[in-house]
Protein backbone atom coordinates (compact mmCIF):
# COMPACT_ATOMS: atom_id res chain seq x y z
CA UNK A 1 0.00 0.00 0.00
CA UNK A 2 1.28 3.43 -0.95
CA UNK A 3 1.23 6.13 1.73
CA UNK A 4 -0.94 9.01 0.49
CA UNK A 5 0.93 12.18 1.34
CA UNK A 6 -1.59 14.33 -0.53
CA UNK A 7 -4.12 13.77 2.26
CA UNK A 8 -1.59 14.72 4.95
CA UNK A 9 -0.58 17.95 3.22
CA UNK A 10 -2.45 19.15 0.13
CA UNK A 11 0.22 21.83 -0.45
CA UNK A 12 3.17 19.43 -0.58
CA UNK A 13 4.99 20.06 -3.86
CA UNK A 14 8.23 18.08 -3.42
CA UNK A 15 9.07 14.86 -1.58
CA UNK A 16 11.42 11.89 -1.63
CA UNK A 17 10.33 8.29 -2.21
CA UNK A 18 11.53 4.80 -3.11
CA UNK A 19 10.29 2.64 -5.96
CA UNK A 20 8.77 -0.59 -4.63
CA UNK A 21 7.38 -1.93 -7.91
CA UNK A 22 7.72 -1.24 -11.62
CA UNK A 23 6.09 -2.84 -14.64
CA UNK A 24 5.89 -2.04 -18.35
CA UNK A 25 2.60 -1.54 -20.18
CA UNK A 26 2.13 -0.13 -23.68
CA UNK A 27 5.77 1.01 -23.79
CA UNK A 28 5.38 3.05 -20.59
CA UNK A 29 6.70 2.26 -17.12
CA UNK A 30 4.13 2.09 -14.32
CA UNK A 31 5.89 2.87 -11.06
CA UNK A 32 4.66 2.28 -7.51
CA UNK A 33 6.31 4.38 -4.78
CA UNK A 34 6.35 3.70 -1.05
CA UNK A 35 4.78 7.14 -0.57
CA UNK A 36 3.47 9.77 -2.93
CA UNK A 37 2.03 13.28 -3.10
CA UNK A 38 0.79 12.64 -6.67
CA UNK A 39 -3.00 12.55 -6.62
CA UNK A 40 -4.37 9.69 -8.76
CA UNK A 41 -7.23 10.06 -11.23
CA UNK A 42 -10.51 9.63 -9.37
CA UNK A 43 -13.54 11.30 -7.79
CA UNK A 44 -13.96 13.17 -11.10
CA UNK A 45 -10.63 14.92 -10.41
CA UNK A 46 -7.84 14.49 -12.97
CA UNK A 47 -4.51 13.10 -11.84
CA UNK A 48 -1.40 15.08 -11.04
CA UNK A 49 1.55 15.29 -13.40
CA UNK A 50 5.19 16.10 -12.65
CA UNK A 51 8.53 14.34 -12.26
CA UNK A 52 10.03 11.39 -10.39
CA UNK A 53 13.73 12.15 -10.56
CA UNK A 54 14.10 13.06 -14.24
CA UNK A 55 11.21 10.84 -15.34
CA UNK A 56 8.12 12.64 -16.64
CA UNK A 57 4.90 11.58 -14.91
CA UNK A 58 2.02 11.93 -17.39
CA UNK A 59 -0.75 10.08 -15.52
CA UNK A 60 -1.40 8.60 -12.07
CA UNK A 61 -4.01 6.00 -11.14
CA UNK A 62 -4.90 3.76 -8.19
CA UNK A 63 -5.47 0.02 -8.33
CA UNK A 64 -5.63 -2.51 -5.48
CA UNK A 65 -4.49 0.09 -2.93
CA UNK A 66 -1.40 0.85 -5.00
CA UNK A 67 -0.82 4.13 -6.78
CA UNK A 68 0.79 3.76 -10.20
CA UNK A 69 2.76 6.59 -11.79
CA UNK A 70 2.99 6.35 -15.58
CA UNK A 71 6.40 7.61 -16.74
CA UNK A 72 8.10 8.00 -20.11
CA UNK A 73 11.01 5.57 -19.54
CA UNK A 74 12.23 2.88 -17.12
CA UNK A 75 13.87 4.20 -13.93
CA UNK A 76 17.65 3.99 -13.59
CA UNK A 77 17.55 4.00 -9.79
CA UNK A 78 15.03 2.97 -7.15
CA UNK A 79 16.02 4.69 -3.91
CA UNK A 80 15.68 8.20 -2.54
CA UNK A 81 14.17 9.74 -5.65
CA UNK A 82 13.33 13.43 -5.65
CA UNK A 83 9.74 13.90 -6.79
CA UNK A 84 8.04 17.12 -7.87
CA UNK A 85 4.38 17.89 -8.45
CA UNK A 86 3.45 20.20 -11.31
CA UNK A 87 1.87 22.74 -8.97
CA UNK A 88 0.15 24.86 -11.64
CA UNK A 89 -1.83 21.81 -12.77
CA UNK A 90 -2.53 20.61 -9.22
CA UNK A 91 -3.76 24.00 -8.03
CA UNK A 92 -5.98 24.33 -11.10
CA UNK A 93 -7.60 20.98 -10.31
CA UNK A 94 -8.15 22.00 -6.69
CA UNK A 95 -9.72 25.31 -7.74
CA UNK A 96 -12.14 23.60 -10.12
CA UNK A 97 -13.10 20.88 -7.62
CA UNK A 98 -13.80 23.19 -4.68
CA UNK A 99 -15.57 25.55 -7.07
CA UNK A 100 -17.86 22.69 -8.01
CA UNK A 101 -18.63 22.00 -4.34
CA UNK A 102 -19.52 25.66 -3.82
CA UNK A 103 -21.65 25.90 -6.97
CA UNK A 104 -23.56 22.68 -6.22
CA UNK A 105 -24.19 23.81 -2.63
CA UNK A 106 -25.55 27.15 -3.88
CA UNK A 107 -27.98 25.43 -6.25
CA UNK A 108 -29.32 23.38 -3.35
CA UNK A 109 -29.49 26.38 -1.02
CA UNK A 110 -31.30 28.67 -3.46
CA UNK A 111 -33.40 26.28 -5.55
CA UNK A 112 -33.33 22.94 -3.72
CA UNK A 113 -31.77 21.54 -6.90
CA UNK A 114 -29.32 18.64 -6.39
CA UNK A 115 -26.34 17.95 -8.63
CA UNK A 116 -26.81 14.57 -10.32
CA UNK A 117 -23.62 14.51 -12.43
CA UNK A 118 -20.36 16.42 -12.60
CA UNK A 119 -17.56 16.60 -15.12
CA UNK A 120 -14.19 18.19 -14.34
CA UNK A 121 -12.44 18.46 -17.68
CA UNK A 122 -9.22 19.94 -19.03
CA UNK A 123 -10.73 23.21 -20.27
CA UNK A 124 -14.26 23.52 -18.89
CA UNK A 125 -16.31 21.93 -16.13
CA UNK A 126 -19.99 21.14 -15.94
CA UNK A 127 -22.59 19.97 -13.46
CA UNK A 128 -25.99 18.50 -14.26
CA UNK A 129 -28.56 20.01 -11.89
CA UNK A 130 -32.04 18.57 -11.43
CA UNK A 131 -33.91 21.70 -12.46
CA UNK A 132 -35.65 22.59 -15.71
CA UNK A 133 -36.50 25.92 -17.33
CA UNK A 134 -33.56 27.58 -15.63
CA UNK A 135 -33.09 31.22 -16.67
CA UNK A 136 -30.04 33.43 -17.10
CA UNK A 137 -31.32 35.62 -14.27
CA UNK A 138 -31.40 32.61 -11.95
CA UNK A 139 -27.92 31.61 -13.08
CA UNK A 140 -26.65 35.10 -12.23
CA UNK A 141 -28.21 34.77 -8.78
CA UNK A 142 -26.43 31.44 -8.17
CA UNK A 143 -23.16 32.80 -9.54
CA UNK A 144 -23.30 35.87 -7.31
CA UNK A 145 -24.04 33.76 -4.21
CA UNK A 146 -21.22 31.33 -5.05
CA UNK A 147 -18.72 34.15 -5.39
CA UNK A 148 -19.75 35.63 -2.04
CA UNK A 149 -18.80 32.26 -0.51
CA UNK A 150 -15.41 32.61 -2.19
CA UNK A 151 -14.87 36.25 -1.22
CA UNK A 152 -15.65 35.52 2.43
CA UNK A 153 -12.69 33.11 2.41
CA UNK A 154 -14.38 30.42 4.51
CA UNK A 155 -12.27 27.64 5.99
CA UNK A 156 -12.44 24.28 4.19
CA UNK A 157 -12.00 21.26 6.47
CA UNK A 158 -11.18 17.78 5.21
CA UNK A 159 -11.52 14.99 7.78
CA UNK A 160 -12.78 11.50 8.66
CA UNK A 161 -15.63 11.68 11.21
CA UNK A 162 -17.05 8.75 13.13
CA UNK A 163 -20.10 6.90 11.83
CA UNK A 164 -22.26 8.56 14.51
CA UNK A 165 -21.00 11.99 13.51
CA UNK A 166 -21.75 11.29 9.86
CA UNK A 167 -25.33 10.28 10.72
CA UNK A 168 -26.17 13.71 12.11
CA UNK A 169 -24.38 15.75 9.45
CA UNK A 170 -26.50 17.62 6.87
CA UNK A 171 -24.74 15.88 3.97
CA UNK A 172 -25.44 17.20 0.49
CA UNK A 173 -25.20 13.69 -0.96
CA UNK A 174 -25.14 10.11 0.29
CA UNK A 175 -21.65 8.58 0.81
CA UNK A 176 -20.76 5.78 -1.60
CA UNK A 177 -18.82 3.91 1.11
CA UNK A 178 -19.88 2.70 4.55
CA UNK A 179 -16.65 3.31 6.47
CA UNK A 180 -13.66 5.67 6.40
CA UNK A 181 -15.96 8.36 5.02
CA UNK A 182 -14.04 11.52 4.18
CA UNK A 183 -15.93 14.79 4.57
CA UNK A 184 -15.13 18.09 2.92
CA UNK A 185 -16.79 20.83 4.94
CA UNK A 186 -17.06 24.48 3.94
CA UNK A 187 -17.34 26.14 7.37
CA UNK A 188 -20.85 24.93 8.32
CA UNK A 189 -22.19 25.89 4.87
CA UNK A 190 -21.68 22.61 3.03
CA UNK A 191 -20.87 19.03 4.06
CA UNK A 192 -19.98 16.66 1.24
CA UNK A 193 -18.43 13.17 1.25
CA UNK A 194 -15.50 13.39 -1.14
CA UNK A 195 -12.03 11.88 -1.64
CA UNK A 196 -10.74 14.64 -3.89
CA UNK A 197 -8.35 17.36 -2.77
CA UNK A 198 -9.29 21.00 -2.32
CA UNK A 199 -7.75 24.28 -1.11
CA UNK A 200 -8.04 25.00 2.61
CA UNK A 201 -9.93 28.29 2.10
CA UNK A 202 -12.65 29.23 -0.38
CA UNK A 203 -10.78 32.41 -1.34
CA UNK A 204 -8.23 30.29 -3.19
CA UNK A 205 -10.86 29.41 -5.79
CA UNK A 206 -10.56 33.03 -6.94
CA UNK A 207 -13.82 33.34 -8.84
CA UNK A 208 -16.54 31.16 -10.38
CA UNK A 209 -17.94 32.04 -13.78
CA UNK A 210 -20.94 30.26 -15.32
CA UNK A 211 -20.28 30.13 -19.06
CA UNK A 212 -23.29 28.37 -20.51
CA UNK A 213 -26.65 26.76 -19.73
CA UNK A 214 -27.90 23.74 -21.64
CA UNK A 215 -31.51 22.73 -21.05
CA UNK A 216 -32.35 19.03 -21.12
CA UNK A 217 -35.54 17.12 -20.42
CA UNK A 218 -34.99 16.46 -16.70
CA UNK A 219 -32.00 18.63 -15.84
CA UNK A 220 -29.92 21.66 -16.77
CA UNK A 221 -26.23 21.37 -17.60
CA UNK A 222 -24.19 24.23 -16.14
CA UNK A 223 -20.82 24.86 -17.76
CA UNK A 224 -18.42 26.83 -15.58
CA UNK A 225 -14.79 27.72 -14.92
CA UNK A 226 -12.95 28.77 -11.76
CA UNK A 227 -9.84 30.67 -10.74
CA UNK A 228 -7.11 30.97 -13.35
CA UNK A 229 -9.35 29.36 -15.97
CA UNK A 230 -11.93 32.11 -15.39
CA UNK A 231 -9.19 34.73 -15.79
CA UNK A 232 -8.11 33.19 -19.11
CA UNK A 233 -11.74 32.96 -20.23
CA UNK A 234 -12.22 36.66 -19.48
CA UNK A 235 -8.98 37.57 -21.25
CA UNK A 236 -9.77 36.05 -24.64
CA UNK A 237 -13.39 37.24 -24.59
CA UNK A 238 -12.27 40.75 -23.69
CA UNK A 239 -9.80 40.67 -26.57
CA UNK A 240 -12.56 39.69 -29.00
CA UNK A 241 -14.83 42.46 -27.76
CA UNK A 242 -12.03 45.02 -28.23
CA UNK A 243 -11.38 43.81 -31.78
CA UNK A 244 -15.06 43.90 -32.77
CA UNK A 245 -15.43 47.34 -31.17
CA UNK A 246 -12.50 48.68 -33.20
CA UNK A 247 -13.71 46.97 -36.37
CA UNK A 248 -17.16 48.56 -36.13
CA UNK A 249 -15.89 51.82 -34.62
CA UNK A 250 -18.51 51.68 -31.89
CA UNK A 251 -18.26 51.66 -28.08
CA UNK A 252 -18.02 48.22 -26.52
CA UNK A 253 -21.40 48.54 -24.79
CA UNK A 254 -23.10 49.13 -28.19
CA UNK A 255 -21.56 46.16 -29.99
CA UNK A 256 -24.57 43.85 -29.76
CA UNK A 257 -27.00 46.47 -31.11
CA UNK A 258 -24.75 47.20 -34.10
CA UNK A 259 -24.07 43.54 -34.90
CA UNK A 260 -27.78 42.76 -34.64
CA UNK A 261 -28.56 45.61 -37.07
CA UNK A 262 -25.89 44.41 -39.53
CA UNK A 263 -27.38 40.89 -39.53
CA UNK A 264 -30.95 42.19 -39.97
CA UNK A 265 -29.88 44.43 -42.87
CA UNK A 266 -28.02 41.52 -44.48
CA UNK A 267 -31.04 39.21 -44.42
CA UNK A 268 -33.32 42.01 -45.61
CA UNK A 269 -31.09 42.71 -48.63
CA UNK A 270 -30.79 39.02 -49.31
CA UNK A 271 -34.57 38.67 -49.31
CA UNK A 272 -34.95 41.63 -51.67
CA UNK A 273 -32.59 40.06 -54.21
CA UNK A 274 -34.36 36.71 -54.34
N, C-alpha and C positions, 0 to 999 in steps of 0.2 A: 504494500500500500504506500502510495506517495503522500508525504506530508504536504498539506495545502496551505502554503504560506500566504496566499492571497486572502484567506479568511482571517488570518492573524493581523495582517497589516495591508489594507487595500492600497496604500501609497508606496509600497515597497517596489522600487524600480530595479535594483541590482541585488544579487545574492550569489552564493557559491553552492555548488551541488556536485554529487557524484552520479555517474551513470550506473544503474543497476541492471539494465536490460537494453538490448538493441536488436532490432530485426529489420530486414529489408522487404519493402512492399512497393511494387510499381516504380522501381528505381530510386525510391526515397528511403532514407533511414528513419525508423520510428524509435525514438529514444525515450526510455523511462528513467527519471531521476529519483533520487531518494527524497528530495523535497523540491518544490517548485512554487514560484510566484506567477507562473503563466496560467492564466484562466483558460480552461478548456471550453470548447463550443458547447453550449447548453443553456436551458432556461431562456431560449430565444435570444441569448446574447452571443455575439460572435466571439471567436477565440482571440487570445492575444497573439502577437507576433513579436519577433525580436531576435536575439542571438544567444546561443550556448557556445561559449568560447568564440570561435570565428565562424561557427556554423549558423546559417540563416534558418530561423524557425518560421515557417510559413503557415502552419496550422497546428492546433493542439486539440486533442479529444480525450475523453475518459472512457475506459472500458475495463470492467471487472476490478474496480477500485484502483486502477492504474491510470496514470495520466501520460499519454503518449505525445511526444513532441516530434513533428514531422520536419526533418532538416534536409538540406540540399546535398549532403555527402556524408559518408561514414565518419565517425569520430576518430581522431588519432590518439586521444587520451581519454581516460575514464574518471580520473580523480580531480577533485578540487577545481572544477570548471567555473569560470566567471560567467554569469548569466545576466542578460540585460533585457528588460521589457521595453518595447517601443511605447513610450509613455504617451505620445500624441494619440496613437490609436487606442490605447487603453482608456485614457481619459475621455475620449470621444464616446466610446462604448458606455462608460459609466454615466456620462451626461444624458445620452439617449435613453438609457434604461430607467434612471430615476425620473427623467422627464415623463416617461410613459406612466410610471406609478402616479405621479402628480396629476397628469391629465385624466387618467382613468378615475382617480379619486374625485376629481372635480365633476366629472360627468355623473357620478353616483350622488354626490352631494347636491348638485343643482337640479338634476333631472331624474334621479333614481334609475339611471341607465347603466347597467353593468357592461363591462368589456368582455366580449365572448371570444375574441381572437386578437393576437398582437403579432406584429412583424417588425423586427429590428433589422433593417437592411443596411447596405453599404452607403447608400446616398440618402434615402428617405425612410421614414418609419410610418407605420400605420397601425391603428387599432380599429376593430370592428365593434361598434357600440349598439346595443339592442335598443334602438330608437329609430323611428321612421319620420319622414317629413321634417327633417332637421334643417333649420334656416341659417343663413349667414349671420343674422343678428344673434341667434342663440350660440353659434360658434364663437363669436366675438365675446360673448358673456363668459363662456367657459375659458377661453384664452386669457381674458383679463384676470379672472379668478386664479387660474393656474400660475400666472406670473406674479401675483401678489404673494402666493405661497413661496415662490422663489425669492422675491425681493425681501421677504421677512427673514430669510436665512435660517429656517428652522433646522434643528438638529435631527439627523437621520441615524437611528440606532439599528444595529444588526445583531441579533442574538438568538439563542436557543432557549425558549421558556419551557417550563414543565408542562405536562399534559393538562393539568388542572388550570394552569395559567392560560393556556391556549383556549380552553373551553369557555372562558369568560371574556375573551378578547373580541372586539367588534370587527372580525376579519372581513375584508372585502371579498375574499374568495375562499373556497374550501381547500385545505391542504391536500396535495396528491400523495402524501405519505402519512403514516400513522405515528411515527416516532422520529426523534431528532429533527423536529420541525423548526426551520429557520425563519424568523420573522424580521421583516424590514419595516420599521416604524418611523413615520414622519411626525414626531413630536405631538402625539395624541390626535393628529389629524387623520392618519391613515395607518392601518395595520394590514400587511400583506405577506403571506407565506411566499418566500422566494429564495432561491439559491444563487442568484446573480450577485454582482458586486456593484456598489453605488457609492457616490461621494458621501462624506459625513455631514454635509450641510446642503440644504436646498439651493443656497446662493451659487453653488458651484455649477449648477445647471445653466446659469447665465440667463437664458430666455427660452421660452417655448413659442413657436410660431406654427399655427395651423395653416397648411398650404392649400388643402383641397378637401372638398366633401364629395363623396360618391354615394348616392342613394341606391339601396338595394331593397329587395322585397321585405325582409325582416330586420334589417339593420342598416346602419350608416357607417361607411368606411371613412375614417379621419386620417388624412395624411399630414404628418407634422415633422418638424426638425427642431433640434435643441442646440443651445450653446454655440460652438464654433461653426456648426453646420448652418445655423440660423443666420450667423454673421455673413457667411459665404453666400447664402441664398439672397440676403438683402443686397450684397455687393453687386452680383451680376444683374439683378433686377433693376437696381438703381442705375447701373450703367446703361441698360437698354432704354430706360425712361429718358435719360439725358440725351442719348443719341436720337431718339424719336422726336424729342422736344426741339433739338437743334435742326433736325431734318425738316420739320414742319414750321419752324420759326414761331412756335407758340409756347406759352408758359407750361410748365409741367402739369399744373392742376387742370389745364384745359385740353390735355392730350386726347382723352377719351371722346370728348364732344367733337373734336376736329376729325379724328379717325372715323367715328361713326358717320359724320357728314360725308366724308370722302367715299365710304363704302356705299352709302345710300345714293349718292350722285352717280357712282359707277354703275350700279344696277339699274338706275333710271335711264342712263344713256344706253346701256346695253339693251334694255327693253324697247327703247325708241328706234333702235337700228335693226330690230328683228323684222 
